[in-house]
Amino acid sequence: MDRRKHLIQGGQAQQHRAGRAVCIVGTLCLASCIGIPFRESACASAEHEQPATQTVFDSVMHGASFEDALGKAGFAAIDAAALPSWFDEEIIDVTRLDGCHADPSFDAALAIIEREPDEELDDLRRSFEEKGWLVATDDGQGALSMIKEKGACRWMTVSATKGETAWDAALRIQRISPEPASPTRNGDGS
């Protein structure tokens, strides 16, 4: 009986991972549709680039984990404590993050943002507005284009998909600050 229970729990975990996979790939696909150009690598030449959405999708379809698929697409997993200070100050309260993957320049990020069971898209939008963002466009289905008058970040697009316990949000961020995009708070690698 214990073996059967273990198999059922394993199947439920696999279903949860599959559901999260669909949510993340869907968010990246929606982001591509609204023009967020997630690219595989900042070092790749334009003629040889493959959209990150295709890389992630292909990797997942061939059995890769999301960590591996996102890594292959040029996105590194970043602990909330290791994010640059401007991310917390200007984008979203990092204590809400349940995970974050970003490209080396932090121009593109995939954030798993914890949410309350009754939290809707308007609540997520307000959390960005609390950081000074003004909504320029909102399609009402999770795609936002936002601007700021002050700060290191002045433009951002968000493509968010509501999951069971979190928002899967693809972010495209334009910064004007010369601060390096190093994923550390104090810039010395720690």
C-alpha positions as CSV (number, residue, x, y, z in Angstrom):
1,M,0.0,0.0,0.0
2,D,2.9,2.4,0.8
3,R,4.3,1.8,-2.8
4,R,0.9,2.7,-4.3
5,K,0.7,5.9,-2.2
6,H,4.3,6.8,-3.2
7,L,3.4,6.3,-6.9
8,I,0.3,8.5,-6.6
9,Q,2.2,11.2,-4.9
10,G,4.9,11.0,-7.5
11,G,2.3,11.3,-10.2
12,Q,0.8,14.4,-8.5
13,A,4.2,16.0,-8.4
14,Q,4.7,15.2,-12.0
15,Q,1.3,16.8,-12.9
16,H,2.3,19.9,-10.9
17,R,5.6,20.2,-12.8
18,A,3.7,19.7,-16.1
19,G,1.2,22.4,-15.1
20,R,4.0,24.8,-14.2
21,A,5.7,24.0,-17.5
22,V,2.7,24.9,-19.5
23,C,2.3,28.1,-17.5
24,I,5.9,29.2,-17.9
25,V,6.1,28.3,-21.6
26,G,2.7,30.0,-22.1
27,T,4.0,33.2,-20.4
28,L,7.1,33.2,-22.6
29,C,5.0,32.6,-25.7
30,L,2.6,35.4,-24.8
31,A,5.6,37.7,-24.2
32,S,7.0,36.9,-27.6
33,C,3.6,37.7,-29.2
34,I,3.5,41.1,-27.6
35,G,7.0,41.8,-28.7
36,I,9.3,41.0,-25.8
37,P,12.3,39.8,-27.6
38,F,13.7,37.1,-25.3
39,R,16.8,35.9,-27.1
40,E,19.0,32.9,-26.3
41,S,22.2,34.8,-25.7
42,A,23.4,38.4,-25.7
43,C,26.6,37.0,-27.4
44,A,24.8,35.3,-30.3
45,S,24.8,37.0,-33.6
46,A,21.5,38.2,-34.8
47,E,21.3,35.8,-37.8
48,H,22.0,32.8,-35.5
49,E,19.8,33.7,-32.6
50,Q,16.9,31.5,-31.6
51,P,14.1,33.0,-29.5
52,A,14.3,31.8,-25.9
53,T,10.7,30.6,-26.1
54,Q,11.6,28.1,-28.8
55,T,14.7,26.9,-26.9
56,V,12.7,26.4,-23.7
57,F,9.8,24.8,-25.5
58,D,12.1,22.4,-27.4
59,S,14.1,21.5,-24.3
60,V,11.0,20.8,-22.2
61,M,9.4,18.7,-25.0
62,H,12.5,16.6,-25.0
63,G,12.3,16.0,-21.2
64,A,14.5,18.7,-19.8
65,S,13.6,20.3,-16.5
66,F,12.7,24.0,-16.5
67,E,15.9,24.9,-14.7
68,D,17.9,23.2,-17.5
69,A,15.7,24.6,-20.3
70,L,15.9,28.2,-19.0
71,G,19.6,27.7,-18.5
72,K,20.0,26.6,-22.1
73,A,18.1,29.7,-23.2
74,G,20.6,31.9,-21.4
75,F,18.6,32.6,-18.2
76,A,20.3,32.0,-14.9
77,A,18.5,31.1,-11.7
78,I,19.0,34.0,-9.2
79,D,18.2,33.9,-5.5
80,A,16.1,36.9,-4.4
81,A,18.9,37.9,-2.0
82,A,21.4,38.0,-4.9
83,L,19.3,40.2,-7.2
84,P,20.7,43.7,-7.9
85,S,19.4,46.3,-5.4
86,W,17.6,48.2,-8.2
87,F,15.4,45.2,-8.9
88,D,13.9,45.4,-5.4
89,E,13.8,49.2,-5.3
90,E,12.3,49.6,-8.8
91,I,10.6,46.5,-10.0
92,I,8.9,44.5,-7.3
93,D,9.4,43.6,-3.6
94,V,11.8,40.7,-3.8
95,T,10.3,39.1,-0.7
96,R,7.4,38.1,-3.0
97,L,9.6,36.2,-5.3
98,D,9.4,32.4,-5.3
99,G,12.0,32.3,-8.0
100,C,13.7,34.4,-10.7
101,H,15.6,33.6,-13.8
102,A,17.3,36.4,-15.7
103,D,19.6,37.0,-18.7
104,P,23.1,38.3,-17.9
105,S,22.1,41.9,-18.5
106,F,18.8,41.7,-16.6
107,D,17.1,43.1,-19.6
108,A,14.8,40.1,-19.5
109,A,13.6,38.1,-16.5
110,L,11.1,35.4,-15.7
111,A,9.9,36.0,-12.1
112,I,7.7,33.7,-10.1
113,I,5.8,36.1,-7.9
114,E,3.9,34.7,-4.9
115,R,0.2,35.7,-4.8
116,E,-2.7,35.5,-2.4
117,P,-5.5,33.1,-3.4
118,D,-7.9,35.9,-4.3
119,E,-5.2,38.2,-5.9
120,E,-6.1,39.2,-9.5
121,L,-4.2,41.0,-12.3
122,D,-5.3,44.4,-11.0
123,D,-3.5,43.6,-7.6
124,L,-0.3,42.7,-9.5
125,R,-0.5,45.8,-11.5
126,R,-0.9,47.9,-8.3
127,S,2.2,46.3,-6.8
128,F,4.1,47.7,-9.8
129,E,2.4,51.0,-9.5
130,E,3.5,51.2,-5.9
131,K,7.1,51.2,-7.2
132,G,6.3,54.3,-9.4
133,W,5.2,52.6,-12.6
134,L,2.5,54.1,-14.8
135,V,0.5,51.8,-17.1
136,A,0.9,52.9,-20.7
137,T,-1.1,49.9,-22.1
138,D,-3.0,47.0,-20.5
139,D,-4.7,44.3,-22.6
140,G,-6.7,43.2,-19.6
141,Q,-5.3,39.6,-19.9
142,G,-1.8,39.9,-18.4
143,A,0.2,42.0,-20.9
144,L,1.2,45.4,-19.6
145,S,3.5,48.1,-20.9
146,M,4.7,50.5,-18.2
147,I,6.8,53.6,-17.9
148,K,8.4,55.6,-15.0
149,E,9.5,59.2,-14.7
150,K,12.2,58.6,-12.2
151,G,14.7,56.0,-11.3
152,A,17.2,53.7,-13.1
153,C,14.4,51.8,-14.9
154,R,12.1,53.8,-17.2
155,W,10.3,51.2,-19.3
156,M,9.0,47.7,-18.7
157,T,6.7,45.2,-20.3
158,V,5.1,42.5,-18.3
159,S,3.4,39.4,-19.5
160,A,1.9,37.6,-16.5
161,T,0.0,34.3,-16.2
162,K,-1.9,33.4,-13.1
163,G,-0.8,30.1,-11.6
164,E,-2.2,28.2,-8.5
165,T,-0.1,30.0,-6.0
166,A,2.0,32.5,-8.0
167,W,2.2,34.7,-11.0
168,D,4.6,33.6,-13.8
169,A,5.7,37.0,-15.1
170,A,8.0,37.6,-18.1
171,L,9.6,41.0,-17.8
172,R,11.4,43.1,-20.3
173,I,13.2,46.0,-18.6
174,Q,15.0,49.0,-19.9
175,R,17.4,50.7,-17.5
176,I,19.2,54.0,-17.9
177,S,21.5,53.6,-14.9
178,P,25.2,52.9,-15.6
179,E,25.1,50.5,-12.5
180,P,26.4,47.1,-13.6
181,A,23.8,44.4,-14.0
182,S,25.8,42.0,-11.8
183,P,23.4,39.7,-9.8
184,T,24.8,40.8,-6.5
185,R,23.8,43.5,-4.1
186,N,27.3,44.7,-3.2
187,G,29.1,44.1,-6.6
188,D,32.0,42.1,-5.2
189,G,30.6,38.7,-6.2
190,S,29.2,37.8,-2.9
